[in-house]
């Protein structure tokens, strides 16, 4: 907690393809690393080994944002055809405190799925990401 206030959704700023995105409703990303016990004689680990890192994530945009990105692409292309790009996520609390920025590197959209149903008042589109690296607190 910072000065009695916790980070809130309104404190998040996301830059995608070089611009601040206003029509974003969710952002999620994670780092996973393989850790294995190494056994020798006996039944307890003798050491620990570490392996590869994996990155995953997704962003959810309002369909108007998806269509704006789509409109910038050549005819016949879709968001999965875009070359790898960075996503910058900043947590900037309005009430003061530390600004934290994470950089998602070499992101690519892996799927574009649209749809809607009766009663919807907006059309959020979840876009899964393939991610090359995540740098935290840069």
C-alpha positions as CSV (number, residue, x, y, z in Angstrom):
1,X,0.0,0.0,0.0
2,X,1.3,3.5,-0.9
3,X,0.1,6.4,1.2
4,X,-3.0,4.4,2.2
5,X,-3.9,3.8,-1.5
6,X,-3.5,0.6,-3.5
7,X,-2.9,0.5,-7.2
8,X,-6.1,0.6,-9.2
9,X,-7.1,-0.1,-12.8
10,X,-7.1,3.7,-13.5
11,X,-3.4,3.8,-12.5
12,X,-2.4,1.5,-15.4
13,X,-1.2,2.9,-18.7
14,X,-0.5,0.6,-21.7
15,X,1.4,1.6,-24.8
16,X,1.0,-0.7,-27.8
17,X,2.5,-0.2,-31.2
18,X,3.8,3.2,-30.0
19,X,0.6,4.7,-28.7
20,X,-1.3,5.0,-25.4
21,X,-4.3,2.7,-25.7
22,X,-7.5,4.1,-24.2
23,X,-9.8,1.2,-25.2
24,X,-8.1,-1.5,-23.2
25,X,-10.1,-3.4,-20.6
26,X,-7.6,-5.9,-19.3
27,X,-3.8,-6.7,-19.5
28,X,-2.2,-9.8,-18.1
29,X,1.3,-11.2,-18.4
30,X,3.5,-13.7,-16.6
31,X,6.9,-15.3,-16.4
32,X,7.3,-18.9,-15.6
33,X,10.7,-20.7,-15.0
34,X,11.4,-24.3,-14.7
35,X,13.0,-25.4,-11.4
36,X,13.9,-29.1,-10.9
37,X,15.3,-31.1,-8.0
38,X,18.4,-33.1,-8.9
39,X,18.7,-36.4,-7.2
40,X,21.7,-38.6,-6.4
41,X,22.1,-41.2,-3.7
42,X,19.2,-41.3,-1.3
43,X,15.7,-40.0,-1.5
44,X,16.2,-36.3,-1.1
45,X,17.4,-33.7,-3.6
46,X,21.1,-33.1,-3.8
47,X,20.8,-29.8,-5.7
48,X,18.4,-27.7,-7.7
49,X,18.6,-27.1,-11.4
50,X,17.0,-24.3,-13.3
51,X,15.8,-24.4,-16.8
52,X,14.0,-22.3,-19.4
53,X,11.8,-19.3,-18.9
54,X,8.4,-19.1,-20.5
55,X,6.4,-15.9,-21.0
56,X,2.6,-15.6,-21.6
57,X,0.0,-13.0,-21.6
58,X,-3.0,-11.4,-23.2
59,X,-4.7,-8.0,-23.6
60,X,-8.3,-7.3,-24.0
61,X,-9.3,-4.4,-26.2
62,X,-12.6,-2.9,-27.2
63,X,-13.5,-3.8,-30.7
64,X,-13.1,-0.2,-31.8
65,X,-9.4,-0.4,-30.8
66,X,-9.0,-3.7,-32.7
67,X,-10.6,-2.2,-35.8
68,X,-8.3,0.8,-35.6
69,X,-5.2,-1.5,-35.6
70,X,-6.7,-3.6,-38.3
71,X,-7.4,-0.5,-40.5
72,X,-3.6,0.3,-40.4
73,X,-2.7,-3.1,-41.9
74,X,-2.6,-3.9,-45.6
75,X,-5.8,-5.4,-47.1
76,X,-6.1,-9.1,-46.4
77,X,-3.8,-9.1,-43.4
78,X,-4.9,-9.5,-39.8
79,X,-3.4,-8.8,-36.4
80,X,-1.6,-12.2,-36.3
81,X,0.4,-10.9,-39.3
82,X,2.0,-8.0,-37.4
83,X,5.7,-8.3,-36.7
84,X,6.9,-8.6,-33.1
85,X,6.4,-5.3,-31.2
86,X,6.9,-4.0,-27.6
87,X,4.1,-3.4,-25.1
88,X,4.9,-1.0,-22.2
89,X,2.8,-1.2,-19.1
90,X,3.2,1.5,-16.4
91,X,1.6,1.5,-13.0
92,X,1.4,5.2,-12.1
93,X,-0.7,5.8,-9.0
94,X,-2.5,9.1,-9.0
95,X,-2.3,9.4,-5.2
96,X,1.5,9.5,-5.3
97,X,4.0,6.7,-4.9
98,X,6.4,4.8,-7.1
99,X,5.8,4.6,-10.9
100,X,6.6,1.1,-12.0
101,X,7.1,0.2,-15.7
102,X,7.3,-3.3,-17.3
103,X,8.4,-3.9,-20.9
104,X,6.9,-6.8,-22.8
105,X,9.3,-7.5,-25.6
106,X,8.7,-9.2,-28.9
107,X,5.0,-9.6,-28.4
108,X,2.8,-11.0,-31.2
109,X,-0.9,-11.5,-31.4
110,X,-1.6,-15.3,-31.7
111,X,-5.4,-15.2,-32.1
112,X,-8.1,-12.8,-33.0
113,X,-11.6,-13.9,-31.9
114,X,-14.6,-11.6,-32.3
115,X,-18.2,-12.1,-31.3
116,X,-21.1,-10.8,-29.3
117,X,-24.4,-11.7,-27.8
118,X,-27.7,-10.1,-27.1
119,X,-27.5,-7.6,-24.3
120,X,-23.9,-6.7,-24.8
121,X,-23.2,-3.0,-24.4
122,X,-19.6,-3.3,-25.6
123,X,-17.5,-5.9,-27.5
124,X,-14.2,-6.6,-25.7
125,X,-11.8,-8.8,-27.7
126,X,-9.3,-10.9,-25.8
127,X,-6.0,-11.1,-27.7
128,X,-3.6,-13.9,-26.5
129,X,0.1,-13.0,-26.9
130,X,3.3,-14.9,-27.7
131,X,6.0,-13.1,-25.8
132,X,9.8,-13.1,-26.2
133,X,10.8,-11.6,-22.9
134,X,9.5,-9.4,-20.1
135,X,11.6,-6.9,-18.3
136,X,10.2,-5.9,-14.9
137,X,10.7,-2.5,-13.2
138,X,12.7,-0.9,-16.0
